Amino acid sequence: MSSPKRCPDCGVELEALKIKTAEGHFLRIETDEPLEGIWGKLGSKEVLKPTAHVCPECGLTRLYTKQEPN
């Protein structure tokens, strides 16, 4: 389990929140790194799913990513 994320300005714990596009889709980040195997050879890129965290004191919002399993 990861340690709680803290606001660099206020020092308080950030609160997790869900963030979606106007169309209701979750955000995704496509990197320039190709996927391994056949999908990478066909041009598919690595995709990361960001999670959002907001500071309840100052409103600072940060996105964090971790690699999606293939």
Backbone torsions as a table, in degrees:
resi	resn	phi	psi	omega
1	MET	NA	136.2	-178.1
2	SER	-81.6	154.2	178.7
3	SER	-73.8	155.7	-179.6
4	PRO	-61.0	143.6	177.2
5	LYS	-84.6	140.1	-176.6
6	ARG	-120.6	148.4	177.6
7	CYS	-70.2	127.4	179.5
8	PRO	-69.5	-20.1	-179.3
9	ASP	-90.0	-44.9	-174.2
10	CYS	-101.1	-24.2	-178.5
11	GLY	82.3	0.9	179.5
12	VAL	-88.1	161.3	-179.0
13	GLU	-70.8	133.7	177.4
14	LEU	-75.8	146.5	178.1
15	GLU	-100.0	133.5	178.0
16	ALA	-72.4	145.3	175.3
17	LEU	-146.2	160.5	177.4
18	LYS	-95.5	139.7	-180.0
19	ILE	-129.7	131.7	-178.2
20	LYS	-133.4	164.0	175.4
21	THR	-76.7	172.2	178.4
22	ALA	-61.2	-26.7	179.7
23	GLU	-84.9	-1.2	178.5
24	GLY	90.8	9.5	179.6
25	HIS	-89.5	148.4	173.6
26	PHE	-74.1	150.3	178.1
27	LEU	-71.6	152.3	173.6
28	ARG	-148.3	148.6	-180.0
29	ILE	-118.0	124.2	177.6
30	GLU	-100.3	123.7	-179.5
31	THR	-89.6	177.0	175.4
32	ASP	-85.7	-4.5	-178.9
33	GLU	-79.3	126.8	178.3
34	PRO	-72.8	150.7	173.0
35	LEU	-66.9	158.1	175.6
36	GLU	-79.2	158.1	175.1
37	GLY	78.8	-157.6	-173.2
38	ILE	-62.8	-36.9	-178.9
39	TRP	-64.6	-38.1	177.0
40	GLY	-65.8	-38.1	178.1
41	LYS	-67.5	-24.7	178.2
42	LEU	-88.4	0.6	175.0
43	GLY	103.0	2.0	178.8
44	SER	-71.1	139.1	-178.7
45	LYS	-105.0	159.8	176.8
46	GLU	-64.4	138.0	-179.5
47	VAL	-118.9	132.4	177.4
48	LEU	-113.4	141.8	178.6
49	LYS	-107.7	110.0	-178.2
50	PRO	-77.9	148.4	170.4
51	THR	-115.2	143.9	-177.5
52	ALA	-103.1	144.6	175.7
53	HIS	-136.7	136.7	-177.1
54	VAL	-124.9	145.7	176.3
55	CYS	-84.3	124.2	180.0
56	PRO	-70.4	-14.7	-179.0
57	GLU	-88.6	-54.2	-172.8
58	CYS	-109.9	-10.6	178.0
59	GLY	87.2	0.8	177.2
60	LEU	-55.3	130.6	179.6
61	THR	-120.7	132.1	179.5
62	ARG	-126.4	146.4	173.9
63	LEU	-106.2	135.0	176.5
64	TYR	-123.0	146.3	178.8
65	THR	-127.4	154.4	167.9
66	LYS	-140.7	151.4	-173.3
67	GLN	-67.2	133.1	175.4
68	GLU	-74.2	139.3	174.1
69	PRO	-68.5	145.3	-179.6
70	ASN	-80.4	NA	NA
